Amino acid sequence: MRADKLVEVGLKDGGSALLLIHVEVQAQRDPDLARRMFRYHYRLFDKFGRAAASLVVLADDEPGWRPGPYVHEAGTARLTFDYVRCKLLDVDVGPWLAAGNPVARVVEAHRAAQRTRGDVGARRAAKLALLKELLAAGLERGEALEVMRVVHWLLALPREEEVGLMKEVKSWEASMQGESRSPYETVVLEAGIEEGHRRGLKEGLQAGRQEGRCAAAREFLLDVLAVRFGACDESMLRTVELVSDPERLRRLAQLALRATSLGDVWRDLSKDQDVARG
C-alpha cells in the first residue's frame, strides 16, 4: 500500500511535537475506501509510532457517493475509525478564485476534465479558457508555472491539438503583455522533451539499439523548432538527420527552448555537420 501524500509538520511555537497528516485523493467510487483508510492509519502508526490525521479529498463526480467511517465488530470487540472528508462537488471555489488561491484553479481544471471527458473540442475550449484566466490572474510566475503543469496534465489533448492551442495562447499573451515566450509554452515544451526522452528510451530498449531513442528525440527537436521559429529548411533538416546521439538531440531541444533566434540553434547544430564532413 502506498499513501497519496504524507506530510510531517512542526508546531508554530517551535515545539518538538510533530504531526503527521495523511491526504488521500479519491477520484472514483471505491466501496473499500473506509477500510483502506483504516489500514493506512494503523500502518502509519506502526511505522512512525504516532497517529496521523487522516483526510480524504473526494474528487469523483457522483453526488450520492458519501463514504462513512470504517466499522468492525468481532464478538464483544467493536472498532470505529473515522476520517475527515472533503467532497469537491460541495466546494464553492468562487471565493478562493477571488482571493487568488492557485488551488482553486486546479479544482477548476479537474472539474473541466470530468465535464469534457471524451469530447476533444469541448476540452480544448475549456483548457483555453482556464489558461487565459490563469495568465490574467497575476500569479507569481513560478506559481503560475506549477498550476499550468497540473492543468496541462489534467486536460491532456492530442498532440496536434496541443500544438495549435499553445500557439494560440502564446499569441494571446504576447498581445496582452508583450512577452515573446508564454509560460504555457515553457510548460508544454519542457514536458514534451521529457516525454520524448522517455518514449525514445522505451523504444530503444525494446529494439535493443539507440535508433528508437534517436528517432523520438529528433522528432521532438524538429517540433520545438517548428513551434518556436517556423518550418526548418532542407539544410537544417539534413543536418539534424546527421545527429545520431539521442543525448545530443535532447540538449539541442533544450537549447531551442532558450534560444532567441534560429541562428543560435543553427550555429550549435553546425558543429555536427563539420564533424560529419571531417
BELDALIN-V581110 format. One record per pair of residues at least 24 apart in sequence whose ideal C-beta (glycine too) atoms are under 10 Angstrom apart, sorted by the first residue. I is the first residue (numbers start at 1). J is the second residue. Records with the same first field share a line. If there is no record, write none. Layout:
I=J + J
This chain:
1=36 + 39 + 40 + 43
2=40
3=37 + 40 + 41 + 43 + 44 + 52 + 54
4=40 + 56 + 57
5=55 + 57
6=40 + 44 + 47 + 48 + 52
7=52 + 53
8=48 + 50 + 52
9=53
17=50
18=48 + 50
19=50 + 51 + 52 + 53
20=44 + 45 + 47 + 48 + 50 + 51 + 52 + 53 + 54
21=52 + 53 + 54 + 55
22=51 + 52 + 53 + 54 + 55 + 56 + 83
23=52 + 53 + 54 + 55 + 56 + 57 + 84 + 86
24=54 + 55 + 56 + 57 + 58 + 83
25=55 + 56 + 57 + 58 + 59 + 86 + 88 + 110
26=56 + 57 + 58 + 59 + 60 + 65 + 67 + 85
27=57 + 58 + 59 + 60 + 61 + 88 + 110 + 113 + 114
28=58 + 59 + 60 + 61 + 62 + 65
29=58 + 60 + 61 + 62 + 64 + 65 + 67
30=56 + 58 + 60 + 65 + 67
31=65 + 67
32=67 + 70
33=58 + 65 + 67 + 68 + 70 + 83 + 85
34=67 + 68 + 69 + 70 + 71 + 72 + 81 + 82 + 83
35=70 + 71 + 72 + 81
36=70
37=67 + 69 + 70 + 81 + 82 + 83 + 85
38=69 + 70 + 71 + 72 + 79 + 80 + 81 + 82 + 83
39=70 + 81
40=83
41=70 + 81 + 83
42=81
52=83
53=83 + 84
54=81 + 82 + 83 + 84 + 85
55=83 + 84 + 85 + 86
56=83 + 84 + 85 + 86 + 87
57=84 + 85 + 86 + 87 + 88 + 91 + 107 + 110
58=85 + 86 + 87 + 88 + 89 + 90
59=86 + 87 + 88 + 89 + 107 + 110 + 111 + 113 + 114
60=87 + 88 + 89 + 114
61=88 + 89 + 110 + 111 + 113 + 114 + 115 + 117
62=87 + 89
63=87 + 89 + 90
65=89
66=90
88=114
89=114
97=133 + 137
100=137 + 138 + 139 + 143
101=139
102=134 + 137 + 139 + 140 + 143 + 144 + 146 + 147 + 150
103=147 + 150
104=137 + 147
105=130 + 131 + 133 + 134 + 137 + 139 + 143 + 144 + 147 + 148 + 150 + 151
106=130 + 146 + 147 + 150 + 151 + 154
108=133 + 134 + 147 + 151 + 154
109=134 + 147 + 148 + 150 + 151 + 152 + 153 + 154 + 155
110=150 + 151 + 154 + 155
111=154
112=151 + 154 + 155
113=151 + 153 + 154 + 155 + 156
114=154
116=155
120=157 + 158 + 161
121=161
123=154 + 155 + 156 + 157 + 158 + 161 + 165
124=155 + 157 + 158 + 161 + 162 + 164 + 165 + 168
125=165
126=151 + 155
127=151 + 152 + 154 + 155 + 156 + 157 + 161 + 162 + 165 + 169 + 184
128=155 + 165 + 168 + 169 + 172
130=154 + 155
131=155 + 165 + 166 + 168 + 169 + 172 + 173 + 182 + 183 + 184 + 187
132=168 + 169 + 172 + 173 + 176 + 184
134=169 + 183 + 184
135=169 + 172 + 173 + 176 + 177 + 179 + 182 + 183 + 184
136=172 + 173 + 176 + 177
139=183
141=183 + 186
142=183
144=183 + 184 + 187
145=183 + 184 + 186 + 187 + 190
146=187
147=183 + 187
148=182 + 183 + 184 + 185 + 186 + 187 + 188 + 191
149=184 + 186 + 187 + 188 + 190 + 191
150=187
151=184 + 187
152=184 + 187 + 188 + 191
153=187 + 191
156=191
159=192 + 195 + 223
162=188 + 191 + 192
163=188 + 192 + 223 + 226 + 227
166=192 + 227
167=227
170=227 + 228
180=228 + 260
181=228 + 257 + 258 + 260
185=224 + 227 + 228 + 257
186=257 + 258
188=224 + 227
189=220 + 223 + 224 + 227 + 228 + 253 + 254 + 256 + 257
190=253 + 254 + 257
192=220 + 223 + 224 + 227 + 253 + 257
193=217 + 220 + 221 + 223 + 224 + 249 + 250 + 251 + 253 + 254 + 256 + 257
194=220 + 250
195=220
196=220 + 221 + 223 + 224 + 246 + 249 + 250 + 253
197=246 + 247 + 249 + 250 + 253
200=246 + 249 + 250
201=246
204=246
210=244 + 245 + 246 + 247
211=244 + 246
212=246
213=245 + 246 + 247 + 249 + 250
214=241 + 243 + 244 + 245 + 246 + 247 + 248 + 249
215=246 + 249
216=246 + 249 + 250
217=243 + 245 + 246 + 247 + 248 + 249 + 250 + 251 + 252 + 253
218=243 + 244 + 246 + 249 + 252 + 253
219=249
220=249 + 250 + 252 + 253 + 256
221=248 + 249 + 250 + 251 + 252 + 253 + 254 + 255 + 256 + 265 + 269
222=249 + 253 + 256
223=253 + 256
224=252 + 253 + 254 + 255 + 256 + 257 + 259 + 265
225=252 + 253 + 256 + 259 + 262 + 265 + 266 + 269
226=256
227=256 + 257
228=256 + 257 + 259 + 260 + 261 + 262 + 265
229=256 + 259 + 261 + 262 + 263 + 264 + 265 + 266
230=262
232=262 + 265 + 266 + 269
233=262 + 266
235=266 + 270 + 273
236=262 + 265 + 266 + 269 + 270 + 273
238=273 + 276
239=266 + 269 + 270 + 271 + 272 + 273 + 274 + 276
240=265 + 269 + 272 + 273
241=272 + 276
242=269 + 272 + 273 + 275 + 276 + 277
243=269 + 271 + 272 + 273 + 275 + 276
244=272 + 276
245=272
248=272
